[in-house]
Amino acid sequence: MNFIQWLILGLVFYASGFGLRHYHFKDKALTKNTIISLSAITFLLSVVVFVALNFLALKKPLDLAFVGVSSLVSTFIFYYGLSTDTSNNMNIPD
């Protein structure tokens, strides 16, 4: 996989976290348990996606380092999109 494909994959995970928070939860505050459970589900789904990428796209035997690191990074990107900072610490002065 080249660099552009990794960027697109990161964009997909970030956009899914942001979209889930923005469109599904709207004005409701997310609890830590909800964020952790959604991140765990994303980790399990990304493990399946990266195992499939390993076998189908890369056509190599199972590379656990590739699957593990890629799944952790994609889960972190999803978590970052899901739980952005909503505090008023970064207001632009008038």
Backbone as CSV, one residue per row, in Angstrom:
resi,resn,N_x,N_y,N_z,CA_x,CA_y,CA_z,C_x,C_y,C_z
1,MET,0.846,-1.172,0.000,0.000,0.000,0.000,0.892,1.236,0.000
2,ASN,0.521,2.198,-0.800,1.325,3.414,-0.846,0.779,4.464,0.115
3,PHE,1.458,5.602,0.165,1.149,6.630,1.144,-0.250,7.215,0.957
4,ILE,-0.665,7.425,-0.276,-1.988,7.996,-0.542,-3.088,7.050,-0.060
5,GLN,-2.894,5.756,-0.226,-3.891,4.800,0.249,-3.990,4.816,1.768
6,TRP,-2.871,4.979,2.461,-2.905,5.083,3.916,-3.623,6.349,4.356
7,LEU,-3.394,7.450,3.653,-4.083,8.695,3.990,-5.590,8.580,3.782
8,ILE,-5.988,7.951,2.700,-7.415,7.772,2.430,-8.045,6.874,3.488
9,LEU,-7.338,5.823,3.886,-7.862,4.933,4.920,-7.994,5.662,6.256
10,GLY,-7.026,6.503,6.594,-7.129,7.316,7.807,-8.276,8.300,7.729
11,LEU,-8.479,8.879,6.554,-9.588,9.802,6.362,-10.927,9.102,6.540
12,VAL,-11.028,7.872,6.078,-12.270,7.106,6.233,-12.561,6.860,7.714
13,PHE,-11.557,6.476,8.486,-11.772,6.219,9.909,-12.079,7.505,10.667
14,TYR,-11.380,8.604,10.343,-11.654,9.867,11.015,-13.058,10.367,10.678
15,ALA,-13.420,10.291,9.402,-14.738,10.760,8.972,-15.852,9.911,9.568
16,SER,-15.614,8.617,9.741,-16.649,7.782,10.352,-16.837,8.136,11.823
17,GLY,-15.764,8.415,12.539,-15.896,8.842,13.935,-16.550,10.202,14.063
18,PHE,-16.122,11.148,13.228,-16.697,12.481,13.258,-18.163,12.452,12.836
19,GLY,-18.469,11.708,11.781,-19.846,11.625,11.296,-20.770,10.963,12.304
20,LEU,-20.288,9.938,12.961,-21.089,9.269,13.983,-21.405,10.226,15.131
21,ARG,-20.402,10.976,15.565,-20.623,11.928,16.658,-21.515,13.082,16.215
22,HIS,-21.297,13.581,15.016,-22.006,14.776,14.565,-23.443,14.483,14.130
23,TYR,-23.653,13.386,13.424,-24.983,13.127,12.873,-25.837,12.200,13.734
24,HIS,-25.225,11.251,14.421,-26.019,10.310,15.217,-26.270,10.835,16.629
25,PHE,-25.220,11.342,17.271,-25.369,11.777,18.657,-25.735,13.243,18.775
26,LYS,-25.507,14.030,17.755,-25.836,15.452,17.653,-25.470,16.229,18.917
27,ASP,-26.452,16.629,19.715,-26.175,17.459,20.885,-26.025,16.662,22.175
28,LYS,-26.186,15.348,22.099,-26.027,14.526,23.297,-24.546,14.377,23.623
29,ALA,-24.239,14.446,24.898,-22.862,14.243,25.335,-22.549,12.754,25.347
30,LEU,-21.397,12.414,24.822,-20.976,11.015,24.817,-20.313,10.669,26.143
31,THR,-20.711,9.549,26.715,-20.068,9.089,27.942,-18.795,8.328,27.593
32,LYS,-17.932,8.159,28.568,-16.693,7.417,28.353,-16.972,5.968,27.966
33,ASN,-18.016,5.374,28.569,-18.341,3.984,28.241,-18.774,3.845,26.790
34,THR,-19.527,4.811,26.283,-19.953,4.778,24.885,-18.759,4.923,23.959
35,ILE,-17.873,5.838,24.275,-16.694,6.057,23.440,-15.804,4.829,23.431
36,ILE,-15.597,4.223,24.586,-14.740,3.042,24.665,-15.364,1.860,23.941
37,SER,-16.674,1.671,24.075,-17.311,0.546,23.387,-17.308,0.744,21.871
38,LEU,-17.527,1.965,21.404,-17.452,2.222,19.961,-16.028,2.049,19.440
39,SER,-15.048,2.427,20.229,-13.659,2.232,19.829,-13.291,0.755,19.798
40,ALA,-13.800,-0.023,20.734,-13.533,-1.462,20.732,-14.163,-2.138,19.519
41,ILE,-15.367,-1.730,19.175,-16.016,-2.277,17.975,-15.223,-1.898,16.734
42,THR,-14.737,-0.667,16.681,-13.928,-0.231,15.551,-12.629,-1.016,15.467
43,PHE,-12.013,-1.310,16.611,-10.790,-2.109,16.610,-11.043,-3.499,16.031
44,LEU,-12.131,-4.130,16.457,-12.428,-5.467,15.937,-12.730,-5.436,14.443
45,LEU,-13.462,-4.431,13.991,-13.739,-4.314,12.558,-12.468,-4.021,11.765
46,SER,-11.587,-3.201,12.319,-10.355,-2.902,11.596,-9.412,-4.100,11.554
47,VAL,-9.443,-4.959,12.567,-8.656,-6.191,12.496,-9.125,-7.045,11.320
48,VAL,-10.438,-7.161,11.164,-10.979,-7.940,10.044,-10.592,-7.300,8.710
49,VAL,-10.689,-5.978,8.622,-10.351,-5.269,7.380,-8.879,-5.457,7.037
50,PHE,-7.994,-5.338,8.011,-6.573,-5.444,7.718,-6.125,-6.880,7.482
51,VAL,-6.791,-7.848,8.071,-6.497,-9.240,7.716,-6.910,-9.501,6.272
52,ALA,-8.070,-8.974,5.875,-8.506,-9.124,4.488,-7.549,-8.405,3.538
53,LEU,-7.103,-7.206,3.903,-6.126,-6.502,3.076,-4.822,-7.271,2.978
54,ASN,-4.417,-7.887,4.065,-3.179,-8.655,4.069,-3.258,-9.829,3.104
55,PHE,-4.358,-10.539,3.118,-4.474,-11.714,2.256,-4.849,-11.364,0.823
56,LEU,-5.789,-10.438,0.632,-6.316,-10.179,-0.704,-5.491,-9.152,-1.479
57,ALA,-5.172,-8.024,-0.869,-4.468,-6.969,-1.597,-2.961,-7.188,-1.632
58,LEU,-2.387,-7.537,-0.500,-0.941,-7.711,-0.439,-0.492,-9.103,-0.854
59,LYS,-1.404,-10.071,-0.791,-1.143,-11.465,-1.172,0.088,-12.029,-0.452
60,LYS,0.102,-11.863,0.861,1.190,-12.350,1.699,0.614,-13.211,2.811
61,PRO,1.452,-14.035,3.453,0.963,-14.753,4.637,0.646,-13.764,5.754
62,LEU,-0.058,-14.223,6.763,-0.533,-13.349,7.832,0.632,-12.647,8.526
63,ASP,0.603,-11.337,8.495,1.607,-10.490,9.127,0.945,-9.825,10.332
64,LEU,1.195,-10.372,11.515,0.528,-9.879,12.715,0.963,-8.462,13.083
65,ALA,2.197,-8.101,12.779,2.647,-6.736,13.074,1.887,-5.727,12.218
66,PHE,1.697,-6.020,10.952,0.941,-5.145,10.056,-0.500,-5.000,10.531
67,VAL,-1.120,-6.116,10.853,-2.523,-6.106,11.278,-2.670,-5.398,12.615
68,GLY,-1.808,-5.684,13.564,-1.914,-5.096,14.900,-1.668,-3.600,14.921
69,VAL,-0.575,-3.166,14.308,-0.247,-1.741,14.320,-1.267,-0.951,13.506
70,SER,-1.657,-1.457,12.352,-2.635,-0.756,11.524,-3.979,-0.644,12.231
71,SER,-4.383,-1.682,12.942,-5.650,-1.647,13.664,-5.609,-0.669,14.827
72,LEU,-4.500,-0.636,15.535,-4.373,0.317,16.645,-4.364,1.756,16.153
73,VAL,-3.652,2.017,15.071,-3.599,3.382,14.535,-4.965,3.813,14.029
74,SER,-5.656,2.930,13.323,-6.980,3.297,12.805,-7.981,3.498,13.937
75,THR,-7.867,2.725,15.004,-8.746,2.910,16.157,-8.467,4.240,16.844
76,PHE,-7.197,4.621,16.948,-6.861,5.916,17.531,-7.409,7.058,16.681
77,ILE,-7.306,6.942,15.368,-7.832,7.982,14.480,-9.348,8.074,14.614
78,PHE,-10.031,6.936,14.699,-11.477,6.928,14.916,-11.823,7.573,16.257
79,TYR,-11.076,7.220,17.305,-11.300,7.795,18.634,-11.120,9.302,18.609
80,TYR,-10.114,9.785,17.899,-9.875,11.216,17.801,-11.021,11.917,17.084
81,GLY,-11.569,11.303,16.052,-12.711,11.887,15.355,-13.981,11.832,16.172
82,LEU,-14.110,10.817,17.008,-15.310,10.641,17.825,-15.328,11.573,19.028
83,SER,-14.196,11.829,19.613,-14.164,12.583,20.868,-13.286,13.828,20.741
84,THR,-13.637,14.717,19.843,-12.866,15.949,19.724,-13.152,16.856,20.913
85,ASP,-12.263,17.768,21.158,-12.377,18.660,22.300,-13.502,19.659,22.059
86,THR,-14.467,19.681,22.962,-15.588,20.606,22.824,-15.539,21.714,23.858
87,SER,-14.431,21.801,24.584,-14.349,22.859,25.591,-14.112,24.192,24.911
88,ASN,-14.263,25.250,25.657,-14.117,26.586,25.103,-12.713,27.145,25.339
89,ASN,-11.721,26.296,25.346,-10.357,26.742,25.587,-9.740,27.443,24.380
90,MET,-10.238,27.191,23.197,-9.611,27.697,21.988,-10.478,28.742,21.283
91,ASN,-11.176,29.568,22.025,-12.004,30.606,21.413,-11.150,31.694,20.794
92,ILE,-11.585,32.197,19.662,-10.914,33.310,19.019,-11.330,34.588,19.728
93,PRO,-10.390,35.431,20.121,-10.769,36.660,20.830,-11.525,37.613,19.913
94,ASP,-12.428,38.382,20.510,-13.228,39.341,19.740,-12.468,40.605,19.473
